[in-house]
Amino acid sequence: MGRLSCGNLLLRCALGRSGIRSRKCEGDGATPRGTFRLEGAYWRRDVLARPRTALPLRITKPQDGWCDAANDRNYNCPITHPYPASAEHLWRRDRLYDVVVVIDYNRRPRRRASGSAIFMHVASDGLKPTEGCVALKRSDLLKVLARVGRRTRITII
């Protein structure tokens, strides 16, 4: 469990099941240590009104995904399902990705097997640990989204 500070907000959040690591590897369950931009967000229009945010915002579609296959040319990039390599589905039944903010970890340049699909997303009940993402209660995530923009940086320590 961690804490996220955003202006005058101090919120509880879930972090990776393996804690925070400076040297993250694909599949290690750790949240990467460092300072990162927020690239933009996806949201499920069928279950949620358009979130207020200054970040670029995209509607999630059932075929949207994110490649997590370390040897694939689209590693750590958005893809369209069906996809021939391993890739997460952004349209999920468990509702964790009803709102997803892309954290720019390992995006430019991309390093193979250094970790992919690091997002800020809706937390599971009880703020259970993630696979490496930062997760907040849905209401808290929407509050954060309303306060961040293209120049926002997050620091994970």
C-alpha positions as CSV (number, residue, x, y, z in Angstrom):
1,M,0.0,0.0,0.0
2,G,1.2,3.5,-0.8
3,R,0.1,7.1,-0.7
4,L,-0.4,9.4,-3.6
5,S,-0.2,13.2,-3.1
6,C,-1.8,15.4,-5.7
7,G,-2.0,19.1,-4.6
8,N,-3.9,19.1,-1.3
9,L,-5.1,15.5,-1.7
10,L,-3.4,12.6,0.1
11,L,-4.8,9.3,-1.1
12,R,-4.2,5.7,-0.4
13,C,-3.1,3.7,-3.4
14,A,-2.1,0.1,-4.3
15,L,1.3,-0.6,-5.7
16,G,3.0,-3.7,-7.2
17,R,2.9,-6.9,-5.3
18,S,6.7,-6.9,-5.2
19,G,7.1,-3.3,-4.0
20,I,9.0,-0.6,-5.7
21,R,12.2,-1.3,-7.7
22,S,14.7,0.8,-9.5
23,R,15.6,-2.1,-11.8
24,K,12.2,-3.4,-13.0
25,C,11.9,-6.4,-15.2
26,E,8.9,-7.7,-17.2
27,G,6.6,-9.8,-15.0
28,D,8.4,-9.1,-11.7
29,G,5.2,-7.5,-10.1
30,A,7.1,-4.4,-9.1
31,T,6.2,-0.7,-9.5
32,P,9.1,1.2,-11.1
33,R,10.9,3.8,-9.1
34,G,11.4,7.2,-10.7
35,T,9.7,10.3,-12.1
36,F,7.4,9.9,-15.0
37,R,5.0,11.9,-17.2
38,L,1.3,11.0,-17.6
39,E,0.9,10.4,-21.4
40,G,-2.9,10.3,-21.6
41,A,-5.9,8.3,-20.5
42,Y,-8.4,5.8,-21.7
43,W,-12.0,5.5,-20.4
44,R,-14.9,3.2,-20.9
45,R,-17.7,5.4,-22.2
46,D,-20.3,2.6,-21.7
47,V,-19.8,2.6,-17.9
48,L,-18.6,6.1,-17.1
49,A,-19.2,9.7,-18.1
50,R,-16.2,11.5,-19.8
51,P,-13.7,12.2,-17.0
52,R,-12.6,15.8,-16.5
53,T,-8.9,16.1,-17.3
54,A,-6.4,18.2,-19.3
55,L,-4.7,14.9,-20.4
56,P,-5.3,13.6,-23.9
57,L,-8.3,11.2,-23.5
58,R,-9.4,8.3,-25.6
59,I,-12.4,6.1,-25.5
60,T,-11.5,2.4,-24.8
61,K,-12.8,0.0,-27.4
62,P,-13.3,-3.8,-27.0
63,Q,-10.3,-4.5,-29.2
64,D,-7.8,-2.2,-27.5
65,G,-4.8,-3.8,-25.9
66,W,-1.2,-3.2,-24.8
67,C,1.7,-5.4,-25.9
68,D,3.7,-7.0,-23.1
69,A,5.7,-9.5,-25.2
70,A,9.3,-8.4,-24.7
71,N,10.6,-9.5,-28.1
72,D,7.7,-8.1,-30.1
73,R,8.3,-4.9,-32.2
74,N,5.3,-3.3,-30.4
75,Y,6.5,-4.1,-26.9
76,N,5.0,-1.6,-24.4
77,C,2.8,0.0,-27.0
78,P,-0.9,0.1,-27.7
79,I,-2.2,-2.6,-30.1
80,T,-5.4,-3.9,-31.5
81,H,-6.8,-7.4,-30.6
82,P,-6.6,-10.0,-31.9
83,Y,-2.9,-9.7,-31.7
84,P,-0.4,-12.5,-32.4
85,A,1.9,-11.8,-29.4
86,S,1.1,-11.5,-25.7
87,A,-0.9,-8.4,-24.9
88,E,-3.2,-7.1,-22.2
89,H,-6.8,-6.3,-22.9
90,L,-7.8,-2.7,-22.0
91,W,-11.5,-3.7,-22.1
92,R,-11.8,-5.8,-18.9
93,R,-14.7,-7.4,-17.2
94,D,-13.3,-6.7,-13.7
95,R,-13.6,-2.9,-14.3
96,L,-10.0,-2.2,-13.2
97,Y,-9.4,-0.5,-16.5
98,D,-12.6,1.6,-16.7
99,V,-10.2,4.5,-16.4
100,V,-6.5,4.0,-17.3
101,V,-3.8,6.6,-17.3
102,V,-0.6,5.7,-19.2
103,I,2.5,6.3,-17.2
104,D,5.5,6.9,-19.5
105,Y,7.7,4.3,-17.9
106,N,9.9,2.5,-20.5
107,R,8.2,4.2,-23.4
108,R,11.0,6.3,-25.1
109,P,13.4,4.6,-25.4
110,R,11.8,1.2,-24.9
111,R,14.1,-1.4,-23.4
112,R,13.2,-5.1,-23.9
113,A,12.0,-7.0,-20.9
114,S,12.3,-3.8,-18.6
115,G,8.5,-3.7,-17.9
116,S,5.4,-2.8,-19.8
117,A,1.8,-1.6,-19.3
118,I,2.6,0.5,-16.3
119,F,-0.7,2.4,-15.7
120,M,-2.6,4.3,-13.1
121,H,-6.0,2.6,-12.9
122,V,-9.0,1.7,-10.8
123,A,-8.0,-0.4,-7.7
124,S,-9.5,-3.7,-6.8
125,D,-11.5,-4.0,-3.6
126,G,-9.4,-3.5,-0.5
127,L,-6.6,-1.9,-2.6
128,K,-5.0,-5.3,-3.3
129,P,-1.5,-5.1,-4.8
130,T,-1.1,-4.7,-8.6
131,E,1.1,-6.3,-11.1
132,G,3.3,-3.2,-11.1
133,C,0.8,-0.3,-11.6
134,V,-0.5,2.4,-9.3
135,A,-4.2,1.9,-8.5
136,L,-6.7,4.1,-6.7
137,K,-10.3,3.9,-5.8
138,R,-12.3,5.0,-8.8
139,S,-13.6,8.2,-7.1
140,D,-10.0,9.1,-6.1
141,L,-8.7,8.4,-9.6
142,L,-11.3,10.8,-11.1
143,K,-10.3,13.5,-8.6
144,V,-6.6,13.1,-9.6
145,L,-7.5,13.2,-13.3
146,A,-9.3,16.5,-12.8
147,R,-6.1,18.0,-11.3
148,V,-3.4,16.7,-13.8
149,G,-2.3,17.8,-17.2
150,R,0.4,17.3,-19.9
151,R,3.1,18.9,-17.7
152,T,2.3,16.8,-14.7
153,R,5.0,14.5,-13.4
154,I,4.6,11.7,-10.8
155,T,7.4,10.5,-8.6
156,I,7.3,6.9,-7.3
157,I,9.7,6.5,-4.3
